[in-house]
Amino acid sequence: MGLPVWATGYAPKNSVRGTSDKLRVLVVNAEADGRVERTMDFPTQSLNRLDLRLAADGKLLVLAGDKLIRIGDDGERSAQLDIPNEEKEFEIWDVESSTTGGTLRVRLNNTHTMMVDSKTLTVVKQCRDAKDTSDEGTMTDDMELSSQVKTGLPNITYRMERQRFCEKREPLEKFDEIGFVPAVVNDEQFLAVSDRTIALRNLSGETIWTSSAPAGLMLDSSEGDQELSRSGSRAAVRLLRQVQRQEPDTMNPEDIRNGTWRRTSILKVEDSVAIWDVKTGRLVGQVSLKGKMESRFYEPNAQIALSPDGRLLAVLEEGVLTVWKID
């Protein structure tokens, strides 16, 4: 996990560049009671442009200080790539990995994206699109899948589109109107995740299996929030539940006089993480999140990750890292 260490105790004045000091990376042995085997610091002046990834061969990739760095098993740098800072305030910047971990998509701003080989840190493609339509959604080493708005307000509908890197988007006729978000598994299959169900489907249109959310819970159907193991064998999805929240008393005299203040609201909050076998659709595990156990209803910030074979689930909540074995 990576923890940015701030030079001061306050939020940065510039949301793009920030005022941080360094990124501290802890290498934790999950099979030795969470022992920290190595601590590494990477100087950086930006809280926004920080990222940690694993390459296809399991090597650590660190982005800090406008450099993408590949770290060997000995903790030394084996390769490095300069990442130009082209972002302006309020522009998009992010990093995404392919299902295999072989390709990184580094979005520099609204119009410039770099596709990087994770083993060599060479740039294999650069996408430049003034309309900000290049390369979104979950991805393989060859293409990406995403849901795109088909019709606008008041009745928004979505369709699924495929895109080869840096090429024109291709609407898929079989999925011209969808009620799910796609999470790509490989070049031919994807997971269709809605509030109530998760399904494995072919791009040609066939459904291989469908599984329902556990009773009383909903699947987190936010695009890009589903975790797939590198082997493609297992998928982890957050489970949500509804809670009633008591709103604080209003200070508006008009609301007090006419009684229009809404005193309660319904929220979706994190409950647990469910793990499915991708081949069979069988639910193989469910892990509670601290929000359920400690009644921390309004902090849905758990980060989750599966090991390459899908048999370990790491959960990071409020600075506490827990690793679960999923048989």
Sequence and secondary structure as in RCSB ss.txt:
>XXXX:A:sequence
MGLPVWATGYAPKNSVRGTSDKLRVLVVNAEADGRVERTMDFPTQSLNRLDLRLAADGKLLVLAGDKLIRIGDDG
ERSAQLDIPNEEKEFEIWDVESSTTGGTLRVRLNNTHTMMVDSKTLTVVKQCRDAKDTSDEGTMTDDMELSSQVK
TGLPNITYRMERQRFCEKREPLEKFDEIGFVPAVVNDEQFLAVSDRTIALRNLSGETIWTSSAPAGLMLDSSEGD
QELSRSGSRAAVRLLRQVQRQEPDTMNPEDIRNGTWRRTSILKVEDSVAIWDVKTGRLVGQVSLKGKMESRFYEP
NAQIALSPDGRLLAVLEEGVLTVWKID
>XXXX:A:secstr
 EEEEESSSS  SSTTT  EEEEEEEEEETTTTTEEEEEEEEE S SSS EEEE TTS EEEEETTEEEEE TTS
 EEEEEE      TT   EEEE TTSSEEEEE SSSEEEEEETTT  EEEEEE TTS SS SEE SSEEEEEEEE
E TTS EEEEEEEETTS  EE GGGSSBSSEEEE SSSEEEEE SSEEEEEETTS EEEEEE  TT EE   TT 
 EE TTSSEEEEEEEEEEEEE      HHHHHHT    EEEEEEEEEEEEEETTT  EEEEEE HHHHTT TT  
  EEEE TTS EEEEEETTEEEEEE  
